[in-house]
Amino acid sequence: MSRLDGDRKKIDTIDKQIAELFEERFNVVKDVIDYKIENRLPILNSGREKEITEKNTNRIQDEDIREYFKVWYEELLLLSKEYQKQIQDEK
């Protein structure tokens, strides 16, 4: 197996883990929006969103990729809000 094949195999394994964690995260998001609906809370909490974006971005040790992670994470939060909105609209 070439180094490229080995790296691609590692990426496949990581991608599988990312998919599993994505699904797990969105299952929790569903619980969050259910709570927000029951308690008449808004989907967006910009203070919390800023706080968790900063906290999670700072977990990235490699400064060369930190900004890429931040962009990816902000997109994840956007998808999360869209999912919450979809559930809210259905109820």
N, C-alpha and C positions, 0 to 999 in steps of 0.2 A: 504494500500500500504506500502510495506516495505521501509526502507531507501534506500536499493539497487535499488529497482524499481524507487523510486523518483530520485535518482542520475542518473540512466540510462535515465529517461525521460528528465532531464536537459541536459544531454549529447546529446540526440537526437535533442533537440531544438538548442543547440550550433552548432552541426554539420550542421543543416539546414542553420543557419546563415553563417557559414564558406563557404558552397557550394554557397550560393547566392553572397557572397562577392568575392569568387574566380572567379565566372563567370563575375561579374562586373569589377573586376580588369583586366581580360583578354580581355574584350571588350575595355578597355582603352589602353591596350598593343597593340591591333590591330591598334588603332589610332596612337600610338607612332611609330610603324614600318612603317605605311603608310607615316608619316612625314619623318622618316629616309630615306626611299626609295626615296621620292621626293627630298630630300636635300643631297642625296648621303652620308649619315652618317653611320658609322659602327654600328652594333648591340651592341657590347660591349663597354661600357664606364666604365672601371675598377675603375676609381676614384669615379664616382657617385655610382657605386655598393658598394664599400667599405663604402662610406659615409652613404648610406641609410641602409646598414646592421648594422652598428654601431649605428645609430640613433634609429632604430627600436628595436634592441636588448636591448638598454638602457632603453626602455620603460617598460621592464619587471621588476617589482618590486621584485619578488621572486627570489633571487639569486640561489636557488636550481634548478629552471627550466630555468634560463636565457640561459644557454648553449644549452639546448634542443631546445629552440626557435630559437637560432642562426642557428643550423643545419637545422631546418625546414625551416627557412626563406631563407637560402642559396639554399636549394632544390627548393623552390618556384621561386627564381631568375633563376635557371638553367632551369626550365620548361618554364619560360617566354622567355628566350633566344631561346630555342628550338622552341617555338611557333612562335617567330619572324622570325627565320630562315626558317621555313616551309612556312610562308606567303611570305617571300622574294623570295624563290625558285619558288613559284607559279606565281610570277609576272614577 
